[in-house]
Amino acid sequence: MDKLLSTFLPITLDEMSGIKLMNRTDTKFVTTVDRLQLLLMLARDDYRAQDIDGKRIAHYYTAYFDTPDNNMYIVHQNGHAGRQKLRIRSYVDTGLNYLEVKTKNNHGRTKKKRVDMVGFDPMNPDYGIRFLRQDEQYRQYDAFLAKHLRYEPTILTEHLENHFKRITLVNKAKTERVTIDTDLCFHNLKTGHDVDLTGLVIIELKRDGLQPSPILGMLRELRIKPSGFSKYCMGSALTNPSLKRNNFKERLRMVERMLSSVRN
């Protein structure tokens, strides 16, 4: 994969700063590593690859919060609009950590708000975070959550964590980002269960509005179809058998088929 990515022109983090797309439409696709290699060969003339100190595959860590009755998961499983997620997102290679609120509105647009998560270590995460007014740092978090989150923060605890690797592509017009996630691994902090989705690939096209997208034609050519895939919800469904999953059954079967084809 590294050799193939080296054929892309690079784009630096500084150049990426103007392509945050904090208010965007997201389209997700699920495929396998062998199909990803074909996609990258098609995309290298139209996209640049994010490069951080010579590396084009970045390591990510995420911790997801939820209520005691898993309301954030349930609202999504039931298909309700206006849903929210609260997470800590760590960019492991650069040492950047953020507390993030993601809101998907009734029009299918995703808004993301975030604040620096000072002192968080994804290699030795704190599983006992509570949003109480303990000190100046937590007062900052409380103010952020009061402004952007519809849940009572003091009842939220960490439910799920994951690790994955990400490739980020930017079209040459700089109107969209394509994130490509591989080697997903989940650990459920409530049940203790783990699941390894190595071999599966989650592709997400992120753009403001319906800008023309070169990669959509490539995905169609490879018969990679749009498919919803929430890392929090799918990771939770796969690691917590007590959760309702009726609306995820088709996607869970798809994941099982794809993993079977990769591993056999």
Accessible surface in RSA format (square Angstrom, percent):
REM  Atomic radii and reference values for relative SASA: ProtOr
REM  Chains: A
REM  Algorithm: Lee & Richards
REM  Probe-radius: 1.40
REM  Slices: 20
REM RES _ NUM      All-atoms   Total-Side   Main-Chain    Non-polar    All polar
REM                ABS   REL    ABS   REL    ABS   REL    ABS   REL    ABS   REL
RES MET A   1    68.31  35.4  29.92  19.8  38.39  91.4  30.68  26.1  37.63  49.9
RES ASP A   2   100.64  70.5  92.72  92.3   7.92  18.7  36.41  85.7  64.23  64.1
RES LYS A   3   178.74  87.2 170.03 104.3   8.72  20.8 118.49 106.7  60.25  64.2
RES LEU A   4    29.13  16.2  24.79  17.7   4.34  10.9  27.93  19.6   1.19   3.2
RES LEU A   5     0.68   0.4   0.68   0.5   0.00   0.0   0.68   0.5   0.00   0.0
RES SER A   6    74.10  62.6  50.50  67.4  23.60  54.4  38.37  81.7  35.73  50.1
RES THR A   7    73.04  52.0  41.25  41.8  31.80  75.8  49.93  67.1  23.11  34.9
RES PHE A   8     4.27   2.1   0.00   0.0   4.27  11.1   0.52   0.3   3.75  10.7
RES LEU A   9   105.54  58.8 103.91  74.3   1.63   4.1 104.46  73.4   1.08   2.9
RES PRO A  10    58.31  42.5  55.33  50.4   2.99  10.9  55.38  45.7   2.94  18.2
RES ILE A  11     0.06   0.0   0.00   0.0   0.06   0.1   0.06   0.0   0.00   0.0
RES THR A  12    64.67  46.0  64.67  65.6   0.00   0.0  61.18  82.2   3.49   5.3
RES LEU A  13    79.25  44.1  71.41  51.1   7.84  19.7  71.41  50.2   7.84  21.1
RES ASP A  14   123.07  86.2 111.07 110.6  12.00  28.4  31.29  73.6  91.79  91.5
RES GLU A  15    66.84  38.4  52.47  39.7  14.37  34.2  34.20  66.1  32.64  26.7
RES MET A  16    19.29  10.0  15.43  10.2   3.86   9.2  15.43  13.1   3.86   5.1
RES SER A  17    66.84  56.5  52.75  70.4  14.09  32.4  36.63  78.0  30.21  42.3
RES GLY A  18    72.99  90.0   0.00   N/A  72.99  90.0  38.69 106.2  34.31  76.8
RES ILE A  19     6.57   3.7   4.44   3.3   2.14   5.1   5.86   4.2   0.72   1.9
RES LYS A  20   115.59  56.4 106.94  65.6   8.65  20.6  55.00  49.5  60.59  64.5
RES LEU A  21    19.19  10.7  10.59   7.6   8.61  21.6  13.56   9.5   5.64  15.2
RES MET A  22    59.56  30.8  53.67  35.5   5.90  14.0  50.29  42.8   9.27  12.3
RES ASN A  23    66.08  45.6  62.64  60.5   3.44   8.3  24.46  58.9  41.62  40.2
RES ARG A  24     3.12   1.3   3.12   1.6   0.00   0.0   0.04   0.0   3.09   1.9
RES THR A  25    29.38  20.9  28.99  29.4   0.40   0.9  27.16  36.5   2.22   3.4
RES ASP A  26    29.46  20.6   8.43   8.4  21.03  49.7   4.99  11.7  24.47  24.4
RES THR A  27    41.82  29.7  38.81  39.3   3.00   7.2  23.44  31.5  18.38  27.8
RES LYS A  28    44.04  21.5  38.32  23.5   5.72  13.6  17.31  15.6  26.73  28.5
RES PHE A  29     2.87   1.4   2.87   1.8   0.00   0.0   2.87   1.7   0.00   0.0
RES VAL A  30     6.68   4.4   0.09   0.1   6.59  15.9   0.09   0.1   6.59  17.9
RES THR A  31     5.43   3.9   5.00   5.1   0.42   1.0   1.37   1.8   4.06   6.1
RES THR A  32    12.70   9.0  12.66  12.8   0.05   0.1   7.26   9.8   5.44   8.2
RES VAL A  33    45.54  30.0  45.53  41.2   0.02   0.0  45.53  39.6   0.02   0.1
RES ASP A  34    86.48  60.6  80.32  79.9   6.16  14.6  40.22  94.7  46.26  46.1
RES ARG A  35    80.71  33.9  80.71  41.1   0.00   0.0  22.79  31.1  57.92  35.1
RES LEU A  36     0.00   0.0   0.00   0.0   0.00   0.0   0.00   0.0   0.00   0.0
RES GLN A  37    73.81  41.3  73.81  53.9   0.00   0.0  10.09  21.5  63.72  48.3
RES LEU A  38    69.57  38.7  68.63  49.1   0.94   2.4  68.74  48.3   0.83   2.2
RES LEU A  39     0.03   0.0   0.03   0.0   0.00   0.0   0.03   0.0   0.00   0.0
RES LEU A  40     0.00   0.0   0.00   0.0   0.00   0.0   0.00   0.0   0.00   0.0
RES MET A  41    82.79  42.9  72.69  48.1  10.10  24.1  38.45  32.7  44.35  58.8
RES LEU A  42    68.48  38.1  52.42  37.5  16.06  40.4  56.05  39.4  12.43  33.4
RES ALA A  43     0.19   0.2   0.19   0.3   0.00   0.0   0.19   0.3   0.00   0.0
RES ARG A  44    89.56  37.6  82.64  42.1   6.92  16.5  10.09  13.8  79.47  48.2
RES ASP A  45   113.85  79.8 102.18 101.7  11.68  27.6  29.00  68.3  84.85  84.6
RES ASP A  46    56.61  39.7  53.08  52.8   3.53   8.3   2.96   7.0  53.65  53.5
RES TYR A  47     0.05   0.0   0.00   0.0   0.05   0.1   0.00   0.0   0.05   0.1
RES ARG A  48    44.20  18.6  44.20  22.5   0.00   0.0   8.84  12.1  35.37  21.4
RES ALA A  49     0.00   0.0   0.00   0.0   0.00   0.0   0.00   0.0   0.00   0.0
RES GLN A  50    20.73  11.6  18.30  13.4   2.42   5.8   1.38   2.9  19.34  14.7
RES ASP A  51    28.80  20.2  23.31  23.2   5.48  13.0   4.05   9.5  24.75  24.7
RES ILE A  52    26.48  15.1  22.95  17.1   3.54   8.5  25.63  18.5   0.85   2.3
RES ASP A  53   141.78  99.3 100.47 100.0  41.31  97.7  40.71  95.8 101.07 100.8
RES GLY A  54    63.15  77.9   0.00   N/A  63.15  77.9  30.57  83.9  32.58  73.0
RES LYS A  55   127.86  62.4 120.77  74.1   7.10  16.9  75.67  68.1  52.19  55.6
RES ARG A  56    42.20  17.7  33.69  17.2   8.51  20.3  11.71  16.0  30.49  18.5
RES ILE A  57    34.91  19.9  29.57  22.0   5.34  12.9  30.05  21.6   4.86  13.2
RES ALA A  58    13.57  12.5  12.00  18.5   1.57   3.6  13.10  18.4   0.47   1.3
RES HIS A  59    80.30  43.9  79.78  55.5   0.52   1.3  63.71  65.7  16.59  19.3
RES TYR A  60    12.74   5.9  10.85   6.2   1.89   4.9   0.64   0.5  12.10  14.9
RES TYR A  61     0.56   0.3   0.56   0.3   0.00   0.0   0.56   0.4   0.00   0.0
RES THR A  62     0.00   0.0   0.00   0.0   0.00   0.0   0.00   0.0   0.00   0.0
RES ALA A  63     0.00   0.0   0.00   0.0   0.00   0.0   0.00   0.0   0.00   0.0
RES TYR A  64     9.15   4.3   9.15   5.2   0.00   0.0   5.61   4.2   3.53   4.4
RES PHE A  65     0.34   0.2   0.00   0.0   0.34   0.9   0.00   0.0   0.34   1.0
RES ASP A  66     0.00   0.0   0.00   0.0   0.00   0.0   0.00   0.0   0.00   0.0
RES THR A  67     5.71   4.1   5.71   5.8   0.00   0.0   5.71   7.7   0.00   0.0
RES PRO A  68   104.08  75.9  73.09  66.6  30.98 112.6  81.02  66.9  23.05 143.3
RES ASP A  69    91.56  64.1  81.74  81.4   9.82  23.2  44.98 105.9  46.59  46.5
RES ASN A  70    29.64  20.4  29.64  28.6   0.00   0.0   0.00   0.0  29.64  28.6
RES ASN A  71    48.81  33.7  48.72  47.1   0.09   0.2   5.67  13.6  43.14  41.7
RES MET A  72     0.76   0.4   0.04   0.0   0.72   1.7   0.57   0.5   0.19   0.2
RES TYR A  73     0.52   0.2   0.52   0.3   0.00   0.0   0.52   0.4   0.00   0.0
RES ILE A  74    59.64  33.9  59.61  44.4   0.03   0.1  59.64  42.9   0.00   0.0
RES VAL A  75    28.11  18.5  27.90  25.3   0.21   0.5  28.11  24.4   0.00   0.0
RES HIS A  76    26.44  14.4  23.36  16.2   3.07   7.9  15.18  15.6  11.26  13.1
RES GLN A  77     1.66   0.9   1.04   0.8   0.62   1.5   0.44   0.9   1.23   0.9
RES ASN A  78    54.93  37.9  33.43  32.3  21.49  51.7   9.10  21.9  45.82  44.3
RES GLY A  79    55.12  68.0   0.00   N/A  55.12  68.0  26.13  71.7  28.99  64.9
RES HIS A  80    97.72  53.4  93.51  65.0   4.21  10.8  64.49  66.5  33.22  38.7
RES ALA A  81    61.86  56.9  34.06  52.6  27.81  63.3  38.76  54.6  23.11  61.2
RES GLY A  82    18.66  23.0   0.00   N/A  18.66  23.0  14.63  40.1   4.03   9.0
RES ARG A  83    44.19  18.6  39.87  20.3   4.32  10.3   6.47   8.8  37.72  22.9
RES GLN A  84     4.64   2.6   2.60   1.9   2.04   4.9   0.73   1.6   3.91   3.0
RES LYS A  85    22.55  11.0  22.44  13.8   0.11   0.3  18.21  16.4   4.34   4.6
RES LEU A  86     0.55   0.3   0.00   0.0   0.55   1.4   0.00   0.0   0.55   1.5
RES ARG A  87    15.65   6.6  15.65   8.0   0.00   0.0   0.39   0.5  15.26   9.2
RES ILE A  88     0.00   0.0   0.00   0.0   0.00   0.0   0.00   0.0   0.00   0.0
RES ARG A  89     5.87   2.5   5.87   3.0   0.00   0.0   0.00   0.0   5.87   3.6
RES SER A  90     0.05   0.0   0.05   0.1   0.00   0.0   0.05   0.1   0.00   0.0
RES TYR A  91    44.23  20.7  43.22  24.6   1.01   2.6  34.29  25.8   9.95  12.3
RES VAL A  92    43.11  28.4  27.61  25.0  15.50  37.3  28.26  24.6  14.85  40.3
RES ASP A  93    61.27  42.9  23.32  23.2  37.95  89.7  15.84  37.3  45.42  45.3
RES THR A  94    48.90  34.8  16.61  16.8  32.29  77.0  24.69  33.2  24.21  36.6
RES GLY A  95    54.25  66.9   0.00   N/A  54.25  66.9  32.73  89.8  21.52  48.2
RES LEU A  96    84.89  47.3  83.70  59.9   1.19   3.0  84.89  59.6   0.00   0.0
RES ASN A  97    19.29  13.3  12.29  11.9   7.00  16.9   0.01   0.0  19.28  18.6
RES TYR A  98    31.14  14.5  31.14  17.7   0.00   0.0  10.54   7.9  20.60  25.4
RES LEU A  99     0.00   0.0   0.00   0.0   0.00   0.0   0.00   0.0   0.00   0.0
RES GLU A 100     0.03   0.0   0.00   0.0   0.03   0.1   0.00   0.0   0.03   0.0
RES VAL A 101     1.83   1.2   1.23   1.1   0.60   1.5   1.23   1.1   0.60   1.6
RES LYS A 102    38.09  18.6  36.61  22.5   1.47   3.5  13.03  11.7  25.05  26.7
RES THR A 103    28.38  20.2  27.88  28.3   0.50   1.2  21.51  28.9   6.87  10.4
RES LYS A 104    69.15  33.7  67.67  41.5   1.48   3.5  28.83  25.9  40.32  42.9
RES ASN A 105    43.00  29.7  38.09  36.8   4.91  11.8  26.09  62.8  16.92  16.3
RES ASN A 106   119.25  82.2  88.05  85.1  31.21  75.1  21.11  50.8  98.14  94.9
RES HIS A 107   157.95  86.3 126.27  87.8  31.67  81.0  86.45  89.1  71.49  83.2
RES GLY A 108    32.71  40.3   0.00   N/A  32.71  40.3  23.53  64.6   9.18  20.6
RES ARG A 109    62.29  26.2  62.23  31.7   0.06   0.1  30.36  41.5  31.93  19.4
RES THR A 110     7.80   5.5   7.40   7.5   0.40   1.0   3.91   5.2   3.89   5.9
RES LYS A 111    92.27  45.0  91.25  56.0   1.02   2.4  34.78  31.3  57.50  61.2
RES LYS A 112    17.08   8.3  16.31  10.0   0.77   1.8   0.52   0.5  16.56  17.6
RES LYS A 113    96.87  47.3  95.87  58.8   1.00   2.4  40.75  36.7  56.12  59.8
RES ARG A 114    77.62  32.6  50.90  25.9  26.72  63.6   8.06  11.0  69.56  42.2
RES VAL A 115    23.03  15.2  17.96  16.3   5.08  12.2  23.03  20.0   0.00   0.0
RES ASP A 116    81.46  57.1  78.56  78.2   2.90   6.9  19.13  45.0  62.33  62.2
RES MET A 117     8.09   4.2   4.67   3.1   3.42   8.1   4.78   4.1   3.32   4.4
RES VAL A 118    93.35  61.4  79.88  72.3  13.47  32.5  85.69  74.5   7.66  20.8
RES GLY A 119    77.00  95.0   0.00   N/A  77.00  95.0  41.39 113.6  35.61  79.8
RES PHE A 120    19.08   9.5   4.37   2.7  14.72  38.3  11.09   6.7   8.00  22.9
RES ASP A 121    65.81  46.1  61.28  61.0   4.53  10.7  26.27  61.8  39.54  39.4
RES PRO A 122    15.94  11.6  13.67  12.5   2.27   8.3  13.67  11.3   2.27  14.1
RES MET A 123   145.19  75.2 114.00  75.4  31.19  74.3 111.41  94.7  33.78  44.8
RES ASN A 124   115.45  79.6 104.83 101.3  10.62  25.6  16.69  40.2  98.76  95.5
RES PRO A 125    23.84  17.4  13.44  12.3  10.40  37.8  13.44  11.1  10.40  64.6
RES ASP A 126    77.15  54.0  69.13  68.8   8.02  19.0  31.86  75.0  45.29  45.2
RES TYR A 127   104.11  48.6  86.53  49.2  17.58  45.8  71.28  53.6  32.83  40.5
RES GLY A 128    45.57  56.2   0.00   N/A  45.57  56.2  25.23  69.3  20.34  45.6
RES ILE A 129     5.56   3.2   3.38   2.5   2.18   5.3   5.56   4.0   0.00   0.0
RES ARG A 130    91.63  38.5  88.92  45.3   2.71   6.5  30.42  41.6  61.22  37.1
RES PHE A 131     1.36   0.7   0.00   0.0   1.36   3.5   0.00   0.0   1.36   3.9
RES LEU A 132    85.89  47.8  83.96  60.1   1.93   4.9  85.89  60.3   0.00   0.0
RES ARG A 133   158.12  66.4 126.87  64.7  31.26  74.4  54.74  74.8 103.39  62.7
RES GLN A 134   104.45  58.4  68.07  49.7  36.39  86.6  35.03  74.6  69.43  52.7
RES ASP A 135    67.09  47.0  62.60  62.3   4.49  10.6  35.60  83.8  31.48  31.4
RES GLU A 136   135.46  77.8 131.27  99.3   4.19  10.0  44.93  86.9  90.53  73.9
RES GLN A 137    60.53  33.8  52.48  38.4   8.05  19.2  21.22  45.2  39.31  29.8
RES TYR A 138    28.82  13.5  28.82  16.4   0.00   0.0  14.83  11.1  13.99  17.3
RES ARG A 139   116.46  48.9 113.62  57.9   2.84   6.8  38.99  53.3  77.47  47.0
RES GLN A 140    89.43  50.0  79.52  58.1   9.91  23.6  37.59  80.0  51.84  39.3
RES TYR A 141     0.00   0.0   0.00   0.0   0.00   0.0   0.00   0.0   0.00   0.0
RES ASP A 142    11.07   7.8   9.47   9.4   1.60   3.8   7.34  17.3   3.73   3.7
RES ALA A 143    61.68  56.7  51.02  78.7  10.67  24.3  55.85  78.7   5.83  15.4
RES PHE A 144    23.10  11.6  15.88   9.8   7.21  18.8  22.40  13.6   0.69   2.0
RES LEU A 145     0.53   0.3   0.00   0.0   0.53   1.3   0.00   0.0   0.53   1.4
RES ALA A 146    79.68  73.3  44.28  68.3  35.41  80.5  53.34  75.1  26.34  69.8
RES LYS A 147   164.35  80.2 128.93  79.1  35.42  84.3  82.60  74.3  81.75  87.1
RES HIS A 148    46.15  25.2  31.18  21.7  14.97  38.3  17.19  17.7  28.96  33.7
RES LEU A 149    14.00   7.8   0.00   0.0  14.00  35.2   0.59   0.4  13.41  36.1
RES ARG A 150   156.55  65.7 117.25  59.8  39.31  93.6  76.51 104.6  80.05  48.5
RES TYR A 151    42.76  20.0  33.77  19.2   8.99  23.4  30.66  23.0  12.10  14.9
RES GLU A 152    93.23  53.5  83.01  62.8  10.22  24.3  41.83  80.9  51.40  42.0
RES PRO A 153    20.89  15.2  20.89  19.0   0.00   0.0  20.89  17.3   0.00   0.0
RES THR A 154    62.49  44.4  45.68  46.3  16.81  40.1  32.89  44.2  29.59  44.7
RES ILE A 155    81.66  46.5  72.19  53.8   9.47  22.8  78.92  56.8   2.74   7.4
RES LEU A 156     0.23   0.1   0.00   0.0   0.23   0.6   0.00   0.0   0.23   0.6
RES THR A 157    26.32  18.7  26.32  26.7   0.00   0.0  22.50  30.2   3.82   5.8
RES GLU A 158     5.43   3.1   0.48   0.4   4.95  11.8   0.48   0.9   4.95   4.0
RES HIS A 159    10.84   5.9  10.84   7.5   0.00   0.0   7.64   7.9   3.20   3.7
RES LEU A 160     0.24   0.1   0.24   0.2   0.00   0.0   0.24   0.2   0.00   0.0
RES GLU A 161    12.87   7.4  12.82   9.7   0.06   0.1   0.80   1.5  12.08   9.9
RES ASN A 162     0.49   0.3   0.00   0.0   0.49   1.2   0.49   1.2   0.00   0.0
RES HIS A 163    84.73  46.3  84.73  58.9   0.00   0.0  54.56  56.2  30.17  35.1
RES PHE A 164     4.69   2.3   0.00   0.0   4.69  12.2   2.52   1.5   2.16   6.2
RES LYS A 165    74.10  36.2  73.83  45.3   0.27   0.7  25.62  23.1  48.48  51.6
RES ARG A 166    17.38   7.3  14.95   7.6   2.43   5.8   1.00   1.4  16.37   9.9
RES ILE A 167     3.69   2.1   3.65   2.7   0.04   0.1   3.69   2.7   0.00   0.0
RES THR A 168     8.15   5.8   5.98   6.1   2.17   5.2   2.19   2.9   5.96   9.0
RES LEU A 169     0.04   0.0   0.04   0.0   0.00   0.0   0.04   0.0   0.00   0.0
RES VAL A 170     0.15   0.1   0.15   0.1   0.00   0.0   0.15   0.1   0.00   0.0
RES ASN A 171     5.33   3.7   5.28   5.1   0.05   0.1   1.26   3.0   4.07   3.9
RES LYS A 172   103.55  50.5  80.07  49.1  23.48  55.9  53.07  47.8  50.48  53.8
RES ALA A 173    75.25  69.2  43.62  67.3  31.63  71.9  55.67  78.4  19.58  51.9
RES LYS A 174    88.22  43.0  73.32  45.0  14.90  35.5  38.95  35.1  49.27  52.5
RES THR A 175    45.91  32.7  38.73  39.3   7.18  17.1  41.79  56.1   4.12   6.2
RES GLU A 176     0.00   0.0   0.00   0.0   0.00   0.0   0.00   0.0   0.00   0.0
RES ARG A 177    28.90  12.1  28.90  14.7   0.00   0.0   2.86   3.9  26.04  15.8
RES VAL A 178     0.04   0.0   0.04   0.0   0.00   0.0   0.04   0.0   0.00   0.0
RES THR A 179     1.36   1.0   1.34   1.4   0.03   0.1   0.68   0.9   0.68   1.0
RES ILE A 180     0.14   0.1   0.00   0.0   0.14   0.3   0.00   0.0   0.14   0.4
RES ASP A 181     2.00   1.4   2.00   2.0   0.00   0.0   0.00   0.0   2.00   2.0
RES THR A 182    16.49  11.7  16.49  16.7   0.00   0.0   7.31   9.8   9.18  13.9
RES ASP A 183    42.74  29.9  39.02  38.8   3.72   8.8  13.53  31.8  29.21  29.1
RES LEU A 184     0.00   0.0   0.00   0.0   0.00   0.0   0.00   0.0   0.00   0.0
RES CYS A 185    47.68  36.1  46.60  52.0   1.08   2.5  19.62  49.7  28.05  30.2
RES PHE A 186     4.21   2.1   0.00   0.0   4.21  11.0   1.95   1.2   2.26   6.5
RES HIS A 187    55.26  30.2  54.64  38.0   0.62   1.6  35.54  36.6  19.72  22.9
RES ASN A 188     5.24   3.6   5.24   5.1   0.00   0.0   0.00   0.0   5.24   5.1
RES LEU A 189    45.48  25.3  15.73  11.3  29.74  74.8  17.31  12.2  28.16  75.8
RES LYS A 190   112.85  55.1  77.32  47.4  35.54  84.6  46.18  41.6  66.68  71.0
RES THR A 191    48.51  34.5  19.81  20.1  28.70  68.4  27.53  37.0  20.97  31.7
RES GLY A 192    43.99  54.2   0.00   N/A  43.99  54.2  25.73  70.6  18.26  40.9
RES HIS A 193    88.53  48.4  84.51  58.7   4.03  10.3  54.02  55.7  34.51  40.2
RES ASP A 194   103.60  72.6  73.40  73.1  30.20  71.4  31.78  74.8  71.82  71.6
RES VAL A 195    32.94  21.7  25.80  23.4   7.13  17.2  31.82  27.6   1.12   3.0
RES ASP A 196    74.30  52.0  66.17  65.9   8.13  19.2  29.22  68.8  45.08  45.0
RES LEU A 197     1.57   0.9   1.57   1.1   0.00   0.0   1.57   1.1   0.00   0.0
RES THR A 198    60.76  43.2  58.13  58.9   2.63   6.3  50.89  68.4   9.87  14.9
RES GLY A 199     4.46   5.5   0.00   N/A   4.46   5.5   4.10  11.3   0.36   0.8
RES LEU A 200     0.15   0.1   0.02   0.0   0.13   0.3   0.10   0.1   0.05   0.1
RES VAL A 201     0.00   0.0   0.00   0.0   0.00   0.0   0.00   0.0   0.00   0.0
RES ILE A 202     2.18   1.2   1.39   1.0   0.79   1.9   1.39   1.0   0.79   2.1
RES ILE A 203     0.39   0.2   0.39   0.3   0.00   0.0   0.39   0.3   0.00   0.0
RES GLU A 204    10.14   5.8  10.14   7.7   0.00   0.0   2.24   4.3   7.90   6.5
RES LEU A 205     0.68   0.4   0.29   0.2   0.39   1.0   0.29   0.2   0.39   1.1
RES LYS A 206     9.91   4.8   9.91   6.1   0.00   0.0   0.00   0.0   9.91  10.6
RES ARG A 207    24.43  10.3  24.43  12.5   0.00   0.0   0.49   0.7  23.94  14.5
RES ASP A 208    61.90  43.4  59.75  59.5   2.15   5.1  27.42  64.5  34.48  34.4
RES GLY A 209    25.00  30.8   0.00   N/A  25.00  30.8  24.17  66.3   0.83   1.9
RES LEU A 210   155.07  86.4 124.12  88.8  30.94  77.8 125.34  88.0  29.73  80.0
RES GLN A 211    72.46  40.5  70.31  51.4   2.14   5.1   3.76   8.0  68.70  52.1
RES PRO A 212   112.31  81.9  97.74  89.1  14.57  53.0 108.83  89.9   3.48  21.6
RES SER A 213    17.80  15.0   0.00   0.0  17.80  41.0   0.80   1.7  17.00  23.8
RES PRO A 214    54.46  39.7  34.56  31.5  19.90  72.3  47.60  39.3   6.86  42.6
RES ILE A 215     0.00   0.0   0.00   0.0   0.00   0.0   0.00   0.0   0.00   0.0
RES LEU A 216    39.40  21.9  39.12  28.0   0.28   0.7  39.12  27.5   0.28   0.7
RES GLY A 217    32.33  39.9   0.00   N/A  32.33  39.9  25.21  69.2   7.13  16.0
RES MET A 218    21.55  11.2  20.16  13.3   1.40   3.3  21.11  17.9   0.45   0.6
RES LEU A 219     1.01   0.6   1.01   0.7   0.00   0.0   1.01   0.7   0.00   0.0
RES ARG A 220   167.76  70.4 151.36  77.2  16.40  39.0  75.53 103.2  92.23  55.9
RES GLU A 221   121.68  69.9  90.11  68.2  31.56  75.2  44.03  85.2  77.64  63.4
RES LEU A 222    18.37  10.2  16.50  11.8   1.87   4.7  16.89  11.9   1.49   4.0
RES ARG A 223   205.82  86.4 182.70  93.1  23.12  55.0  57.25  78.2 148.56  90.0
RES ILE A 224    10.05   5.7   3.71   2.8   6.33  15.3   6.96   5.0   3.08   8.4
RES LYS A 225   157.95  77.1 149.54  91.8   8.40  20.0  93.33  84.0  64.62  68.8
RES PRO A 226    93.19  67.9  72.82  66.4  20.36  74.0  73.06  60.3  20.13 125.1
RES SER A 227    24.21  20.5  14.30  19.1   9.91  22.8  18.61  39.6   5.59   7.8
RES GLY A 228    38.12  47.0   0.00   N/A  38.12  47.0  25.46  69.9  12.66  28.3
RES PHE A 229     2.91   1.5   0.00   0.0   2.91   7.6   0.03   0.0   2.88   8.2
RES SER A 230    14.56  12.3  10.92  14.6   3.63   8.4   8.45  18.0   6.11   8.6
RES LYS A 231    16.85   8.2  13.27   8.1   3.58   8.5   4.19   3.8  12.66  13.5
RES TYR A 232     4.75   2.2   3.77   2.1   0.98   2.5   1.97   1.5   2.78   3.4
RES CYS A 233     0.00   0.0   0.00   0.0   0.00   0.0   0.00   0.0   0.00   0.0
RES MET A 234     0.66   0.3   0.66   0.4   0.00   0.0   0.52   0.4   0.14   0.2
RES GLY A 235     0.00   0.0   0.00   N/A   0.00   0.0   0.00   0.0   0.00   0.0
RES SER A 236     2.84   2.4   2.84   3.8   0.00   0.0   1.29   2.8   1.55   2.2
RES ALA A 237     0.87   0.8   0.00   0.0   0.87   2.0   0.00   0.0   0.87   2.3
RES LEU A 238    61.40  34.2  33.00  23.6  28.41  71.4  35.00  24.6  26.40  71.1
RES THR A 239     0.44   0.3   0.07   0.1   0.37   0.9   0.44   0.6   0.00   0.0
RES ASN A 240    14.38   9.9  14.27  13.8   0.11   0.3   0.00   0.0  14.38  13.9
RES PRO A 241    98.66  71.9  75.64  69.0  23.02  83.7  77.05  63.6  21.61 134.3
RES SER A 242    99.88  84.4  60.04  80.1  39.84  91.8  55.66 118.5  44.21  61.9
RES LEU A 243    17.65   9.8  10.60   7.6   7.05  17.7  12.14   8.5   5.51  14.8
RES LYS A 244   111.47  54.4  95.30  58.5  16.17  38.5  64.01  57.6  47.46  50.6
RES ARG A 245    55.80  23.4  54.46  27.8   1.34   3.2  25.92  35.4  29.88  18.1
RES ASN A 246    90.12  62.2  75.76  73.2  14.37  34.6  18.65  44.9  71.47  69.1
RES ASN A 247    87.28  60.2  68.28  66.0  19.00  45.7  21.37  51.4  65.92  63.7
RES PHE A 248     4.47   2.2   4.47   2.8   0.00   0.0   4.47   2.7   0.00   0.0
RES LYS A 249    98.53  48.1  97.27  59.7   1.26   3.0  47.94  43.2  50.59  53.9
RES GLU A 250   131.06  75.2 128.80  97.4   2.26   5.4  41.53  80.3  89.53  73.1
RES ARG A 251    71.97  30.2  71.31  36.3   0.67   1.6   7.89  10.8  64.08  38.8
RES LEU A 252    24.50  13.6  20.31  14.5   4.19  10.5  20.61  14.5   3.89  10.5
RES ARG A 253   131.56  55.2 129.74  66.1   1.82   4.3  55.91  76.4  75.65  45.8
RES MET A 254    27.52  14.3  27.52  18.2   0.00   0.0   8.74   7.4  18.78  24.9
RES VAL A 255     3.03   2.0   3.03   2.7   0.00   0.0   3.03   2.6   0.00   0.0
RES GLU A 256   121.55  69.8 116.34  88.0   5.21  12.4  42.86  82.9  78.69  64.2
RES ARG A 257   147.74  62.0 138.76  70.7   8.98  21.4  74.07 101.2  73.67  44.6
RES MET A 258    44.67  23.1  42.73  28.3   1.93   4.6  44.67  38.0   0.00   0.0
RES LEU A 259    18.04  10.0  18.03  12.9   0.01   0.0  18.04  12.7   0.00   0.0
RES SER A 260    49.13  41.5  40.75  54.4   8.38  19.3  26.91  57.3  22.21  31.1
RES SER A 261    79.68  67.3  48.58  64.8  31.10  71.6  50.52 107.6  29.16  40.9
RES VAL A 262    61.86  40.7  33.47  30.3  28.39  68.4  40.16  34.9  21.70  58.9
RES ARG A 263   136.12  57.2  98.46  50.2  37.67  89.7  57.40  78.4  78.73  47.7
RES ASN A 264   150.13 103.5  88.07  85.1  62.06 149.4  61.61 148.3  88.51  85.6
END  Absolute sums over single chains surface
CHAIN  1 A    12600.0      10111.9       2488.1       6522.6       6077.4
END  Absolute sums over all chains
TOTAL         12600.0      10111.9       2488.1       6522.6       6077.4
